[in-house]
Amino acid sequence: MDRTQELIKQDVANLWHPFTQMKLWPGEPPLVIERGQGNYLYDTEGNRYFDGVSSLWVTVHGHGHPAINQAIMDQVNQLDHSTLLGLTHPKAVELAAELVRVTPGELSKVFYSESGSTAVEIALKIAFQFWQQSGRPEKKTFVALSGAYHGDTLGAVSVGGMELFHQAYGPLLFDVHRLPQPHCRRCPLGLGLPGCDLACAEALNDILDQHGDEVCGLIIEPRVQGAAGMIIQPQGYLSRLAAICREREVLLIADEVATGFGRTGLMFACQLEGVQPDLMALGKGLTGGTLPLAATLASDRVYQAFLGEFDEFKTFFHGHTYTGNPIACAAALANLRIMQEDQVMTRLGQKVQRLSQELRPLRRHPHVAEVRQQGLMVGVELVQDKAADRPYEPGLRMGHRVIMAARNHGVIIRPLGDTVVLMPPLSSSLEEISHLADAVGRAIDEVTGS
Ligand SMILES: Cc1ncc(COP(=O)(O)O)c(C=O)c1O
């Protein structure tokens, strides 16, 4: 048996894969990825693939970036790990200062963890405890969006709004007030821009009219609901919600786990509408896609509510063993340095434009309902009947078939149902972006028979 076969056999014997029906695994033989360089992944058979979803939305400057690698190696030799309970270390300190500097608004304190889910969990707990310690203990519930995805821990699942992922855990979850999904093509309110006057955002006022006294925070994926299929909120939606939150004493929690670090065209999606959240969750691209690190940032106002004498017990009783791991912090610092030194954000505009231009023909494709793009985040939604806006039968697994076909054109991407997701690294060249769009177009043609 060759090496690839042997690895797959051992995988099947011992591994349990995320979001995967293991009875059907591996189905088609999986690629065994053993090397990453630049914007490419290499499998054990020596094939090269463009990393069209940034390895699940994390890779920023490409794989194996020498400056990040060097920062990691230097840090390994200096200090591999030390706890932030009762001690501190230079990289945690330096990174916190950088994050405070680059994030929008008044965010001034950084709490580390290891995944987007935990960053969200921490934001929820801080928001809840903030009101307990601010003389408003009745403020105990959250508002979240229909179709939201905030991670897989129980608090994050509670505020998440994806039935399929969440239905099994119902009895374990806390209740949340739901805003209608701001999905203009399939507006749940049956309205349309501009006449709707953002009724989907105004729905927050309705919820607060009924339950305002008990609502402690609103959590949102700003501008793009990623896992829902790259659903892009209409212009003005985010700032309208932010204004209502501020007026009606609700903390605004921006989950920028997916949108942060340049994916939407600006460093953070909140900046698209000048929004200043009270809490922000970061993960994924924080280390440039190299190591698991997440951060929850809080404004000074929020932080102040946790200060008191020891026996007042206002402490935030939360912390993970690897909180603020120095190697991960060093990688994140290198990531932010590259952003600045290489002027990554300045050069991003033309890449976003190229992607938009290359995807234009797909907008007219008979089996593409919509191409949704914000920055380098793209969802291409497939439908069986475009005129009737009728989706394919789920069992046909069209999204899955398209991403498998794309591999034959040298590209790795992932579907969300029948929405094909593209999220190339920020380091992609214009040629690579053209190749990605071309490969996806061909794959869609082949699978839909158009
Ligand atoms: C918006 C958002 N929040 C939170 C998460 C969870 O992050 P993680 O998978 O690192 O726990 C994700 C993951 O895709 C996400 O897209």
The ligand as a Gaussian input file, in Angstrom:
#p B3LYP/6-31G(d) Opt

LIG

0 1
 C      -18.131000      34.679000      12.791000
 C      -17.518000      33.499000      13.486000
 N      -17.460000      33.487000      14.813000
 C      -16.910000      32.465000      15.484000
 C      -16.395000      31.377000      14.819000
 C      -15.808000      30.233000      15.571000
 O      -14.425000      30.224000      15.470000
 P      -13.615000      28.898000      15.811000
 O      -13.952000      27.884000      14.775000
 O      -12.183000      29.334000      15.778000
 O      -14.037000      28.476000      17.179000
 C      -16.436000      31.354000      13.421000
 C      -15.899000      30.210000      12.671000
 O      -16.080000      30.051000      11.497000
 C      -17.011000      32.440000      12.735000
 O      -17.118000      32.452000      11.396000

